[in-house]
Structure formats: structure tokens, C-alpha cells
Amino acid sequence: VPLNADVAKDSADAFGKEIYARSFLWLVRAINDATCAEYNYNGGGKTDYGIIGLLDIFGFESFVRNRFEQLCINYCNEKLQAKFTEDIFRSVQEEYEFEGIPLDEIKYDDNTDVLDLIEGKAGLLAMLNEECVRPKGTDEAFVQKALAANKNSPCLIQSKVDRKSFGIHHYAGKVMYDSEAFVSSNQDTLPTDLSDCALKSSNEILAKHLSNDSCSNLDQPETDSGKKSTPKRAKSNLVAPTVWTKYKGQLVKLMTMLKQTNSRYIRCIKPNTFKKPSIMQHISTIEQLRCAGVVAAVTLSRSAFPNRLENKTVRFKFSTMWDRIKFPSKS
């Protein structure tokens, strides 16, 4: 298909990103195949096999100039922070209320407002996708619509000098975003002719795995030829999934998986901004601990019971001290 120089460059960039993403997923599937119990141990299909996973999350990003990529990364951080808040604070408070145990009120930063601003019905995600649908959608129009629709949000910051800029009060601090290329970055759709061309490639990843979105080969149906069917690319931006929509879908899958696990958290703190050993900047360190919820978590642990055992475990460990006549079992 004849294209002008700008469109041809955008298509080449989109194809390059697609190749990188599919190669990365192929590598993840190969690693999972090499380590999963189902393929490597006798009886690996049994349900009594546990899973130990390590999630290395993005670092919170705030640069001199923050673009679409920084907003996506910080959005992921907000989702994971919400999971941390739910695990550490909300669940503990609900447990104590259910048990009738008094607990001092613990103040912690709840980032629900930030998530509503980003992924709500009239949030940044919806406004950006709407602007991508318009034939002549612009970055400035996206920002102005987002500001108008969320003018009452306490987390949204309006720039007084630049109509293309906006800011968000993230849990880790304020970040100003430059919306230049937001619309084009969100429309990073792979042209149909390029996907058809990839099927004829001698590279196995391009020819067979360009449409595979899975992170595991388990329960993947195979066709007679062993090849996956090619994706049906949308011919119009009206139905084409945007980058942010696909990114949000991936986050939903990740959060669903995390909610099925017993999570443990390791917080990494930067002791100084100079990246040198044996130097501790106390103010910045305390701010990191406070923003990450560590200070509130320690406060909660000190005001509550740090160790909680299930009833059956207590009965087993301290059965010799149990006066069954005075305190008969209710179970």
C-alpha cells in the first residue's frame, strides 16, 4: 500500500513495537514451559501444586517531561498501591470490626480518587479513546475535554500556562504530563498488510506467534497445522483497540491473578538522590516511606495484634491449657 513518509514511519514503528512485544511474550512462554510443574514433574497436572511468583513492579516515574509512557507506568503503580492498601489496611480493619476488637483509627492515603480520574467513565482513559475515534482528534482537545469532565476531581491539576499539559496528584506525589503525541501513541495499530506479511516470514516468532497474547502454552488449542490463526485487524479506529485499552486489560488480568494469591511486599527505598553509598537523606527517605504506606502499616501493626493465628491452630498449640468444662468448644 503506497504511503507517505510520515505514515510509513509510523507503521514501521508500530511493527517494531509489535515484534518486540511478541518476542517478549514468546520468551515468557518458553521460561514458563521450562519451569512449570505440568511439563517437568510427574503428576504435574495435580491441583496440589503451589505457585511462588515474583512481581517486579515499575518504579514510579516523574521526569522533567512526562509523556504517555509515564502515565501508563504510573497508572500501573496506582493499581498495585490500591492492592497494597486493601491487603494491609482495609482487610485488617474489616477483620477487627467483625471480631469486635477495638482498633484505633489509622489514617492512610486512599488512591481511589486517582483511579477514578484515570479509568472512570469520564476519566482520562475514556476521554483519550474518544479523541482517538475522532477523524481529526488532537492532544489539546483531549486535555481540555478531560479537564472539563473532571473539574471537580481533587487529583487533577490544570496548567495555567500550557493548554496541552495537565497534572495528577499521585500517591507518590504530583506529576505534570505533556500530552504531545498522546493521541498518536494511543492509536498504535498494526496495519493489516504488515501482519499478513509477517505470516510469510522465515522467523518462527513472526510467522506463528504474532497473534498469541498468552503468557503460557498450557491449555492452548493447536490447529492441525500447528499454527495459530491470524488476528483480524480492525479496519477502522472506531473498533480498533487502543494501546491504553489493551494495557488496561492486561492490568485487569494481573490484578485478578494477584487477588488469588497471598501477597508479601518488599519496598525498595532510595536513601539518597546522589546514588552513592553511606549517604542517607532523611527527609526524602521518610517521604518515600510515607507515600508507600509503610509508616501507616507500621502504625497499624503497633496498635493492633501483630500475630494472628487461626482458631484451630490455637486450639492445637494450647490444648493442654484449655479448660474444656469452663470453656466448651462452640464448634
N, C-alpha and C positions, 0 to 999 in steps of 0.2 A: 504494500500500500504506500503510495507516494506521500511523504510527509515533509513539512518544512523543518528547518534546522532545530528550532526550539522544541517542537513536538517530538521529533526524532530523539533528541537528547533526553527528554522526559521519559519516553518509552524505554530507552536504553537504561536509564537509571532505575526505573521500575522493575525491569527484567533483572538487573543486577541485584537488587534488594530481594527479589523473589528467589533467585538462585541461592543467595546467602541464607535466607530463612529456611528453604527446603533442605539445604545441605546440613544446617544445624539440626533440624528435626531428624534427618536420617542418622546423624551421629548419635543423637539421644536414643533413638530406637535401637541402634547397634549396641550401645552401652547397656541398655535395659535388657536386651536379649542375652548379653554375656553375664549378667548378674542376677536375673530373676530366678526364683525357685522353680517356676514351672518348666523351664528349659534345662536347668542344670542340676536338679536333685531328684532322687527317686521319690515319687509321691508328691511332687511339687504342686500338683493341682489341688491338694487338700486345702481346706479353708483355715486350718490352724496355723498356717504360716503367717508370721507377723511382718510388718514392714517398718523399717527405720529410714526415714528420709531427711535430707538436709536441704533447707531452702536458704540460699544466699541471696538476700534481697538487694534491691538497688539502694545506693546511697542517696539521701535527699540532695537534690541539686539546686543551686542558686548561683548563677553566674552574672556577669555584667550584662549580658544579653541572653535572655532565656527564650527559647523557641518552642515549637510544637513538641519536640522530643522531650524537653524538660517537663512540660505539662503532663505528658503521658507517664513519665517516670515518677513524678511527684504524686500523681493520681494513684498509682500502684502503692506507693508508700502510705497514702491516706487509708486505703483499703486494709492494708496489713496492720496499721496502727489501730483501726477500728476493731480488728480481731484481737489484738493485744488488750485493748480496753475491755472488751467483752469478757475475755478469759480471766483477767486479773481483778477487775473491779465489779462489773455488773453481776457476774456469776456468784462471786463471794457474797455480795450484799443480798442477793436473792436467797442464797443458801441460809444465811444468818436469819433473815426475816422468816423463812419457812420453819426454821428450828426454834424460833422465838428467843434467840440470843441477842442481847443488846449490843449494838455496834456504833461507835462514834461515826458521825458523818464525815466521809472522806471526799474532799474536793479534788476532782481530776478534770483534765481537758477532754471534752467530748467533741469529736470532729464530725458529728452527724451533719452539722450545717455546711461544712465544706463539701462533703459527699453529695448533699442535696444540690449544692450550687453546681457541681460538676456533672452529675449524672441524673439530676431530676428531670421532670417532664419539660420544664422550660430552662434547663441548665445549659452549661456551655456545650456539652456533647450534642444536645438536640439542636441548639442554635447553629453550631458549626455544620452538622449534617444537613440542616435545612438550607444553609447558604451554599453548600456543595451541589444541591439539587438545582438551584437557580442557574440559568444559562450564563449569566454574567455576574455570578457571585463574587464578592470582594472581601478581603480581610477586614477592611474598615467597617463594612456593613455588618459583618459578623460581630465585631466588638460592640458596635452601637446597639444592635439588637439584644445582645447578651446583657449589656448594662441596663437597658430599658426594662427587660423582663425580670431582672434580678436586683432592681434598685433598692429593695428592702433587705437584701441579704447582708448580714454583718461581716461576711467573709470576703466580699467583693470590694476591690479598690479601683476607683476611677482615676485615670490620669488626667491632670489638668492641662497638660502641655502637648500630649500626643493622642490623637483620636484612634490610633491603631494599637495602643497599649492598654493593658489592664493588669490588675494585681489580685492576688489571693492571699488571705490570712491562713496559711497552712499551719498545721500543728507545730511545725518546727520553726515557723517564722514567716515573715512577709516575703513574697516573691513577685516581682514585676515581670510580665511577659510581653514580648514584642510579637504581634500577631502576623508579621510579614511571612508570607508563604504558608499560612495555616491552611487555607482552602486547598491549595495545590498539593500540599503534603498529605492532606486527608483524602484526596482523590487518587491516590497512588494505585490505580487499577491496571493490571497487566493486560495489554491488547490481545485479542483473540488470535491474531496471526502469529504472534510470538509464542503463545502456548502451543499452537499447532506445530510450529517449527521445532519446539523443544522435544516433541514426541519423536522426531526423526533424528535426534542427536545420538551419537555413539556413547555418550556418557550415561551410565545407568541411572544416576540420580535424576537427571533431567528427563530421561525417557520414561521412567517408571514411577517416580516418586514426587512428581511436581504437584499432584493433587492430594497427597497424603498429609492430613493435618494431625494425625495421631502421634502420640509420644511413645507408643508401644505397639508391637506387632501381635500381641495377644488378641485373640478373637477378631482378627482382621480377615474378612472373607476374601478368598482368592478367586479370580476368574480362571477360565480354562487355560488361557494363555499365560496366566501368572501376572498379568498387567492390570493395573488399576485403570478404571475409566477416566477419561479426561474431564476436567471441570468444565461446566457450562458457564462461560463467562458472560456476564450481563452486557448487553449492547448499549445500555443507557445508564447514566448515573442515577436515574430515578429508582432503579432497583439494585444497582451495584453496591455491595457492602463497602463501607468506607474503612479506612485504616483504623480509626478510633472505634468503630463499631466492632470490628474483629478483635481489637485489643481488649475491649470491654468484655467480649465473650470469653476470651482466654482467661481474664481475671475472674470471671464468674466460675469457670471450671476449677481454677486454682483454689478459690475460697471455699467452694463446695467440698473439695478434697481435704482441705485443711480442717474443716469443721468435723470431719470424721476421724480426726487424729487427736491424740493427747499432746498438745504443743508445749515445748520448752523454749525459752527465749534466751539468746545471748546478745547483749547490747555492746556494740563497739563504740568507744568514746575517743575522740581526738583530744589528747592532752594539751596540744598547742597548735597554733597555725603555722609555725615555722617548720614543722615536720622534722624536728630534731629531738634526740633522746634527752632524758633527765630534765625536761622543762615542763612545768605544769602551770597553765593559765587557769586560775581558779574560777574566774567569772564565766568564761566560755564553757568550761567543763561543767559547772553547775547548771548553766542554761541548757546544755545538751541533756543532762540527766533529767531536768525538769520537763523539757519538751518531749522526751521519750517516755515519760510516765514512770521513770524509775524512782524518783523521790516519793511520788504518791504511792507507789507499790510498796516501798519500804515502810511508809507511814501506816499503810493498811496492815501490813504484816505485824508491826509493833503493837497496833491497837486491837488486833484480833488474835486468834489462836493460830500460830504458825504451822502447827502439825495437826492434821485432821485424819483420823482413822475411821474406816467403815465399822459399823456396829458389830458385824460378825467377826472382824479382826480383833476388836477389843475383847469380845466375849471369849475368844480362843486364847488370847495372851494372858488375860487376867481372870481366868475361870476359877483359879484357886482362891481368889479374894472375893468371889461372888457369893453373897448370902441369898440363896435361891428362895428361902422361906420369906424373908422380908421383902425381897425384890424379885418376884417371879417374872419369868420371861413373858412378854406380851405376844411374841411371835409363835 
